[in-house]
């Protein structure tokens, strides 16, 4: 039976933990609040000191909530050992160093903690295989240009139940793609071939690309017509059970990730995530939450590819490893990917 966490048990446990490991000597317990109002004050003091360190909120029932800044809830747990681990992880991270160096430091404190940090989860169970290949071969190749809204602002992916596929042509048509171009099998290079590409330069914001890769059907576009998927019955008939939508607004530096499964958003009640919040070595999602599988994939990407300095490329690689998202780089480079303009409005 787990011990209920109180102010006393937490303070005593951390004191023993810090005293028992040289790397934690002198590391105090993070500020502990006992109400939302007190947490706000704690966060405000940290922000005034330009210190976005860990603050803890201890509920009456013994649940500990970890916060970085005013809006980032990092974890929720009633397990004292997990709290101690997360405090130690935050303390070691604050000292700086690469993700691999943090992992080594955590291992010196406790081999199980080292394995846990490397796994990216809240336990050290399971074996995580190293990637062993160039991350830019899969989805990550598009991360850099996507931040500048090229080739498209929105990268949308759709997946049906196992054994079924989401028809890419039907999906594009429901969104409003030109039926004649879809029927003709028009490619991106066909759109660019008109008027030496000048016509497409003027109309690229009215176009889309679509196809299948990695078990997902993808649809890339800037602004979908208002009439997009107006036929709800036809859209339902596609059998979509999962969807991922990545959206970039470079002028405002807003980049979002939205994952829906079985008709509901998978988000730990945090809403659509802004990818810009992600920092190397810091799990982007609630620890132990619905998206912890992505925390694990991000940590694996960081450790497997220290040569990749762009956090968006690491994040996209994690999306590929955890969800299987891919885009055919050669098809886009050579213009072979299916494409169409939105159909003209009917009179």
Buried (B, 14 or more C-beta within 10 A) or exposed (E): EEEEBEEEEBEEBBEEBBEEBEBBEEBEBBBBBEEEEBBBBBBEEBEEEEEBBBBBBBEEEBBBBBBBBEEBBBBBBBBBBBBBBBBBBBBBBEEEEEBEEBBBBBBEBBEBBBBBBBBBBBEBEEEBEEBEEEBBEBBBBBBBEBBEBEBBBBBBBBBBEEEEBBBBBBBBBBBBBBEEBBEEEBBBBBBBEEEEEEEBEEEBBBBBBBBBBBBBBBBBBBEBBEBBBEEEEEBEEBEBBBBBBBBBEEEEEEBBBBBBEEEEBBBBEBEBBEBEBBEBBBBBBBBBBBBBBBBBBBBBBBBBBEEBEEBBBBBBBBBBBBBBBBBBBEBBEEBBBBBBBBBEEEE
